[in-house]
Amino acid sequence: MVDVLKAFLLGGLICVIGQLLIDLTKLTPARIMVCYVVTGVILGFFGLYQPLVEWGGAGATIPLTGFGNILAKGIIKKVNEEGLLGAFAGGIEAAAVGITAAIVFGYIMAIISKPKIKS
Amino acid sequence: MARKLGSQTYTLDNQVVILAGAAIVGKKEGDGPLARYFDNIVDDEYAGEKTFEAAESRILRDTYVKLLEKSGKAATDINFVLSGDLLDQCTAASYAFRDANIPYFGLFGACSTMSEALVLAALLIDSGAADNIVCAASSHFCSAERQFRFPLEYGSQRTPTSQWTVTGAGAVLLSNQGQGPRITSVTPGKIIDEGIKDANNMGAAMAPAAADTIMAHLRDTGRTCDDYDLILTGDLGSFGSTMLRELLKRNNIDLKDKHNDCGTMIFDLNRQDVVCGGSGCGCSASVLSAYILEQFSQGLLNRILFVATGALLSPTRMQQGETIPGIAHAVCIEA
């Protein structure tokens, strides 16, 4: 239960920052998402994101910053194993599950649902 | 034949009557203060079609059919259809009228399309080239989101924009004979670009164009705001309306209580979560075709200046860092 609360708090905090960026700046949603991924990569590279993952679990891995973190981790691992070529392969390899899941579930949802105006 | 007055106004010598009007709108507009004036309210954003674009064409087509029914005219009586919308290639209008079997002109004037159509139609009828012309315009919240922002399927968190695109269509039938309010003069507008770059602030981009056209009309005709019961702008919204008032004041023109804006009339700004008001070709078109014509028939209006305003932006040019050109055409309508 404590894990759930921690995940909620951390995940919620990350999303609140995103909402504030939408409300208070002129950044488009697409730019904000790219910023999140890049921020995750940078934090992950310096090893600053992993402590958040350990504390908040899914609250840190589900948001896009978590995706950036996985990219950074995968690249570091592959570069250590195979040298510089790992920089091109490691990120996508490590993120393969997330990317494929996004495509598969996105496709399924597109088939079974119809967009509407939010009421 | 129309006579040129001053720099850019044309007074019509022959009778140009607004014989009838029709308007069909979406659910949100049907929940607004003007609901009872519209001919129909479509609750389903798909209007029974498969896509939003098809839905917009359907609403426009249904509005046109309703207009013919109300005017008592047959399709064969109509010389031209002048119509437009916000989508690339004027898609909504082209598909709405593809089976109409009437000579057709597709217009793009962004949200000023209705007044652009009225200006051209009035001049065509006055010249004797046509007896009856249908002027129509439409917009749809969902197709406009796809055109200018993100498709709804993408599920993007919507940036709190200042204006809400109206789902709806308005159409009027202009004729050289019959009963109804008359178009007596028109002032085509010039493109005015004051350097606004924020696509969420189109009211500010259009207000200078509205001010320019209104000033030209008053200067050319030698009239003042007191000569009108109403100066009705298209969709400046609440912010753009304040700006228009300021711009005119700087040029010693006081709008007093004569001004209103279709964008702020069609929604209840406090209750309907639209921030500054409605926008889109369908906004001024439906307000004019439904509410304003009804006000004329009840004898509550004698002379108005209808000034639909348009922000002539394209998403591509905005991404290239360009500014937003604004335009406004004025049409003087008298009982």
Contacts between the chains, C-beta under 8 A, distances in Angstrom:
chain1	res1	chain2	res2	distance
A	18	B	157	7.9
A	19	B	157	7.8
A	22	B	157	5.9
A	22	B	159	6.0
A	22	B	160	7.5
A	23	B	160	6.4
A	26	B	198	7.1
A	26	B	200	7.7
A	28	B	159	6.9
A	29	B	150	7.4
A	29	B	156	4.8
A	29	B	157	5.1
A	29	B	159	6.9
A	30	B	156	7.7
A	110	B	153	6.7
A	114	B	46	7.9
A	115	B	142	7.5
A	115	B	151	7.5
A	115	B	152	3.8
A	115	B	153	4.7
A	115	B	155	7.7
A	116	B	45	6.3
A	116	B	152	7.3
A	117	B	28	7.7
A	117	B	45	5.6
A	117	B	141	6.4
A	117	B	142	6.6
A	117	B	152	7.5
